[in-house]
Amino acid sequence: MRHAVDASFFFSELTLEGGIFVPPSVVEELAALRSRCRLEALLEGGLSVRSPSGEGRGRVARAAAETGDASRLSPADTDLLALALDLGATVVSDDYAVQNVALSL
């Protein structure tokens, strides 16, 4: 199973089986030392940093407009959802707007 993870994942103790992916924009959000350390450890263990496609971003923008969540999604949220679409991955996030758009997609 593939997982596309949000910044909140790096602050948790959650462990996931399978591939773990994160967009560069989410990595940029990780300023806290603890989350950076976890990021480095996961990178050594196979975490993959990938950019989403423009097509995926477009699909997310349309879905967010339909659900009314467009103003609540940050660029990193949009990238996370687009990456999940590109990879057929499960979204891991504690953000309600991200979860809502993910369900819509």
C-alpha positions in Angstrom: 0.0 0.0 0.0 1.2 3.5 -0.8 0.7 6.5 1.6 1.0 10.2 0.8 1.7 12.0 4.1 1.1 15.4 5.5 3.4 17.3 7.9 1.3 16.1 10.9 2.6 12.6 10.2 6.1 13.7 11.1 4.9 14.8 14.6 3.2 11.5 15.3 4.3 8.1 16.4 2.3 6.5 13.5 4.0 3.8 11.6 2.9 2.8 8.1 3.5 -0.3 6.0 4.4 0.1 2.4 5.6 3.1 0.4 5.5 6.5 2.0 5.6 9.6 -0.2 5.7 13.3 0.5 5.7 16.3 -1.8 8.6 18.8 -1.4 6.2 21.6 -0.2 5.3 19.5 2.8 9.0 18.9 3.5 9.5 22.7 3.5 6.9 22.9 6.3 9.0 20.8 8.7 10.9 23.4 10.6 10.8 21.7 14.1 13.9 19.7 15.0 11.9 16.6 16.1 10.0 16.4 12.8 13.2 17.0 10.8 14.9 14.1 12.7 12.0 11.8 11.9 12.1 13.0 8.2 15.8 12.1 8.0 15.3 8.7 9.5 12.4 8.0 7.2 14.4 9.1 4.2 17.0 6.6 5.1 14.3 4.0 5.4 12.8 4.6 1.9 10.5 7.6 2.2 10.3 9.2 -1.2 10.0 12.9 -1.9 8.1 13.5 -5.2 6.5 16.4 -6.9 2.8 16.0 -8.1 1.7 16.5 -11.6 0.0 19.6 -12.9 -2.9 17.4 -14.0 -3.3 16.2 -10.4 -3.2 19.7 -9.0 -5.9 20.7 -11.5 -8.1 17.8 -10.4 -7.6 18.8 -6.7 -8.5 22.4 -7.5 -11.7 21.4 -9.2 -12.7 19.0 -6.4 -11.9 21.6 -3.7 -14.1 24.2 -5.5 -16.9 21.7 -5.6 -16.6 20.8 -1.8 -16.2 24.5 -0.8 -12.7 23.8 0.6 -10.6 25.7 -1.9 -9.9 28.6 0.4 -8.9 26.2 3.2 -6.3 24.3 1.3 -2.7 25.5 1.4 -0.4 24.9 -1.6 1.2 22.0 0.3 -2.3 20.5 0.9 -3.0 20.7 -2.8 0.3 19.1 -3.6 -0.3 16.3 -1.1 -3.7 15.5 -2.6 -2.4 15.7 -6.1 0.5 13.4 -5.3 -1.9 10.9 -3.7 -3.9 11.0 -7.0 -0.8 10.5 -9.1 0.3 7.5 -7.1 -3.0 6.0 -6.2 -2.0 6.4 -2.6 -4.0 6.8 0.7 -3.8 10.3 2.2 -2.6 10.5 5.8 -3.6 13.9 7.3 -5.3 15.2 10.3 -6.6 18.3 8.3 -10.4 18.2 7.9 -10.4 20.1 4.6 -7.7 17.7 3.2 -9.7 14.7 4.3 -12.9 16.2 2.8 -11.4 16.8 -0.6 -9.7 13.4 -0.5 -13.1 11.7 0.1 -14.5 13.7 -2.8 -11.8 12.6 -5.1 
